[in-house]
Amino acid sequence: MRRRLFPAGLGGVDAALRDGHDALARRDFAGARAAFERALAADPLHGAAHVALAELDRREGRLDAAIAHYRSALARLPDEPGLVASLAGLLMDAGDWDDARFLIERASGDSPALAAARERLARLRPPAQD
């Protein structure tokens, strides 16, 4: 029996997030998107719902939409190193090296996710154009 991330009987945002994660487990991406969007309708600033939608958008190649969702999540949780690292990675994928560098440089802490983002930035950043 699969363990649930959210217990049964929850309402509102939590229920929508649970439904979205259950849909993801079934590989029902449209159902997951609908559930995560219900969570945002209930709480437009909910960080976890923005992250979930960002990951769906990233998976579908919609980097601009994914970046927007990560920015919304960071507005709510500005010091979360995993969010900073994920957004920086998307920005690098989109070619926005300066914004990625800004995010990484202002981030505090030494989490593994931030360390990996810093290493990727140092390794892949194209040389400055003079």
N, C-alpha and C positions, 0 to 999 in steps of 0.2 A: 504494500500500500504506500502510495506516494505521500510524503509529508507536505502539508500546505504551508505556504509562507504566511497566510493570514487565516485565522480561525473562522469557521462558519458562523453565521449570525451577525456579522458586522454590517454596518450600514454606511451610506454615503460614500465618501472618498475611499475608505478602506475596502468596502465591498467592491467598488469599481476596480481598484488596484488588484484585488484578489482575482476578480474575473479576468482581468487583463493577463495576469501571470498564468492563470489556468489556460487561457486561450493560447498563449505562447507555448506552453507545454504540449499542446495539441497541434502546434504549428499552424494555428488559425490566426494569421497575421492581421487580417481585416477585423476579426473579432477582438483581437488584442487592442488594435488602434481605437476601435469604437469604445471599448471599456476605459482605456486611458484618457480618451477625450471626455468621457463622462466624469472621470475624476477631476479633470481640469475645469469642467463646467461647474462642479460643486465647489472647487477651491482653485481659482486661476493661478495662485502662487504656489501650488503644491510642488515641491522640489522633486519628489519621487516620480510623479506623473510626468513632469517635463523630461526627466532623465529617460523614462521608459519610451516616451515618444521620440526623443532624440535618437535612441538606439534603433528604433524602427525606421526612422528617416535615414539614418546612416546606412543601415542594411539595404535600403532601397536606392541608395546613391543620391539622396536629397540632402547634400551637405549644408546648404544654406538654411534649410528648415531645422536640421539637427543642431547647427550652431546656435540658432535662435532659441531653441529649447534649452540648451545648456546655459546660455546667457541668462535665461529666466530662472533656472535653478540656482545659478551662482548669485543672482540678486538676493535670493532668499538665504543661501548658505555660502557666503563669500569666502570663508576660510576652509572649505572642504577640499582637501588636497586631491581626492579622487576626481571631483568635478573639474578642478583646475586642470589636472593632467588630461582628462578626457577632452575638454574643450580645446586645450592646446594641441592635442593630437589631431583633432578635426581641422583646426586652423592650419596646421602644417599640411594636412592632406589637401586643403583648399588652396595652398600656396600663400597663405597670409602669415609669413614668417615673422614679421615685425610684431603683430598682435600676439602671436604665440610666445615670442620672446618676452614681451611685456608681461603677460600672464604668469609665465614661469618665474621671471625675475622678482615679481612682487609676492609670489607665494612663499609662505613660511613653512618650515618643517622639512623633514627629510624622509617622507613616506616613500615606499618603493615605487608608487605610481609617479610621484614627482621626480624621483631620481631617474626613472626610465624616460620621462618626457624631457628632462634636461639633457640626458645622453643623446636622445634622438635629435634634439635641436642642434646640439654641438656637432653631431656626426653628419647630418643631412642639410643643414642650412646652406643655401647657395652663397657664394662669395658676394660681398657688397658690390654693387655697381657704382663706379665713380663717374 
